[in-house]
Amino acid sequence: MIQNEERKLEYYKALIEKKSDYEGVFYVGVTSTGVFCRPTCPARKPKYDNCEFYETAQQALLASFRPCQRCRPLSHPNQVSDIVRLLVEAVEQNPEKRWKGQDFKALSIDESTARRQFKKRFGMTFVEYARSRRMGLALKSIRSGGKLIDTQLASGYDSSSGFRDAFSRIMGATPTRLDDSLILRASWLDTQLGPMMAIADDNELYLLEFVDRRGLEREVERLRTRLQAAIIPGETTPIQSIENELSQFFEGTLTEFKTPLHLMGSPFQKSVWEQLMKIPPGETRSYADIALALGKPTAYRAVAQANGANQLAIVIPCHRVINVSGELGGYGGGVARKEWLLNHEKIGGQKNEKST
Ligand SMILES: [Zn+2]
């Protein structure tokens, strides 16, 4: 979400004036209706206070907005193919569905054609689109804060409470007996690189990930089943702490993350993660370097796997591991973010050197 007040006023003005030169520059989510629009939408314009501005359609989807029926922010009426239109409509009919190969067959749509056309038109595949929409819905309660949920928790989970549905897909069934299960809290954090989700108990941070990370739903599910925990929206001390530290990190003023972490993995994975935390900001290592540092020089594949299994993005700096060749290699949150993080840390280091 765009936070800069000046920028928001500029976009609002463009929205009121339906300025076509702002097409593709921003999307506006309207909190009173739950839809998101392009700047030139012909519908009646929302009040400023009800507007949230996003740079990409995917961000608006992740923030739980659905595409407006009038301006169709995901398509240009003249250019969009029948396949794309059909699929966007199908998602709206059942936004929480997980798409499988047979679903495309049922609609007589070739899966790879759909993928190509979506990618070309929106910069994301259809599966990514459907997923963004689903995640946006599932995370809506987290985003709007835990207050309402706390009230429901206090009243003992009234079976009619609507938040069950929104949560059941990603967070699992809400607990029926709270007394004997661990309760983790989940919060939505807006960062410069897009929304992140933090999950913690009262003492430690368990998960920190970009919301659009592939496989996040599965990660959350694993966390929940392994710990037999209930995950509900809300804030705890570690979440407040990591939120502060992240904003300092993005400002370039943080020297060290101090939020207590809960590492969930095998002893080997933990040893890899501890090694990652020893890589100073502004520097990189290869998998082979890490394997060598652990005294297991041939174990670089296992190191790579442990690296990929990291659930605490940024804090455990798996982004500082690159290929031996010097190429960036992969990153769960996307290579663009990895590159941004590495540059950011390099610049931060230079700043510090100058100031001393
Ligand atoms: Zn619209």
Boltz pocket constraint, residues with backbone or C-beta under 6 A from the ligand:
constraints:
  - pocket:
      binder: B
      contacts: [[A, 36], [A, 37], [A, 38], [A, 41], [A, 42], [A, 43], [A, 68], [A, 69], [A, 70], [A, 71], [A, 72]]
      max_distance: 6.0
